[in-house]
Amino acid sequence: MTKPNLAVDVAGIRMKNPVTTASGTFGFGSEYAPFVDLNRLGAIVVKGTTLLPRQGNPLPRIVETPAGILNAIGLQNPGVNHFIEVALPYLRQFDLPVIVNIAGDTVEDYATLAARLDEVPGVAGLEVNISCPNVKKGGLAFGADPDSAAAVVRAVKGATRLPVVVKLSPNVTSIVRLAEAVVEAGADALSMINTLLGMAIDIRRRRPALANVMGGLSGPAIRPVAVRAVWQVYQALKVPIVGMGGIVTAEDALEFIMAGATAVAVGTANFINPRATTDIIEGIERFLVEEGVSDIQELIGAAHM
């Protein structure tokens, strides 16, 4: 059998394979370049970027749990100008689409960021983060309400010609209703899911383990929730989905693809195995060869009746 085709298209973003990185787990790429050939990735989604630099939340802001990580980083980042002037020129040397995760405190922040990045060569798309549970303003406040989420998406779409991927939160009553609202507002694709709101207690100190008290849970513990969300939204809407949440192996990634994801993002696994992304790409290719599948497209949504 010849090599199977792994290429996918997410709202006009052409990817040589369906594996990208989850924002906030892979820095701006240079941090992982000693371990991973970035040219192998289908795309890179860089760390959440805001208009101005952010220091993030106070320490401690990461806690391990039995099947994942609780984090309350709070969107620490050097700001959009640093990204454009330092991080993006570095990434341009690689053959991969660069997707910028953007976050803001107000609707206007998102629109301004979108317009600023629209002018910059080398940006393939925007991932609109309306679902971070670890910031006081914006973040989940936008992502938990369909009308607020739609307002952000309309503003971003009005400010850019780039494909707009909207990152959804699982911390809502109906992720399908939220997906419908942002697609009606113009979202070209969805990424799901962001972290689940959680908490841990340091029993010796008798205090919350995170300085922020609550944080976002990621890792294998949330995978069944994420697969369910992808399944439900794929069933309800015809829109490309980037699935994520606890993907550690190629088998995990294939679950998301068969639930309806066009592409997948690897997050917490990068902290355990810096080569997780390339291991998963190779594992998907092996699976296709073993199953006699010539094109990954045949598996997208394959688990639906």
C-alpha angles and dihedrals in degrees: 000000000000118000110288120243111254097174119123136177120222108192092317096322104121113212124187088216133005098254123104135153127264114242115259095024101075104039111214094320100262090088090064100034093096088061106029131045097231089203088071094062122097088222140328125237106200130214118292108281127205133186094257130027115274129206093204127215126327122268138300093052105147126060128174118229128189094270106016149353131283111211136180101177093147098216097294105187141140095247134254097286091057090048092053096043101039115011100040097051088054092051093048090073090068128077100238138097114259115217116191119214108215129195135177146174094233138026087251091057091058093048093048092050091048092051092047093052093042089071095052122094114228100040111117099183148335128251107204110214108208094147111063107132094197105071126080096219127040109354113089091003088074097034097052096058121061094211094050091045091051091050090056092048093049090051093049093046089051091054103046144040091206121108109269119217114187119211112218131208124230089209093092137092094244122016088184091060090049091048091050091051096052094043090052087051091055109272109161094201141355133230119202146224123016118189126300116244109252145154141210130197125219097220094196092055092034088223137107109283092227121063086222088055093222130044145168119282116217135166135066093326091073099043097098090050091050095047089050091051093050090047093051096046094045088052092052104037139035099224131119113262130202104205123208142155124113099351108163104148139031088255090058091050092049090054089060093046092051089048088058109277116140090199137007135220125216116214129151092023088071089068092055099038116017088198093054094113095055092041088056093048090052091045093052090051091049091051092052091050092048091049095044092241112153099190132033088221088075090066100048105112091352093141092063116099 
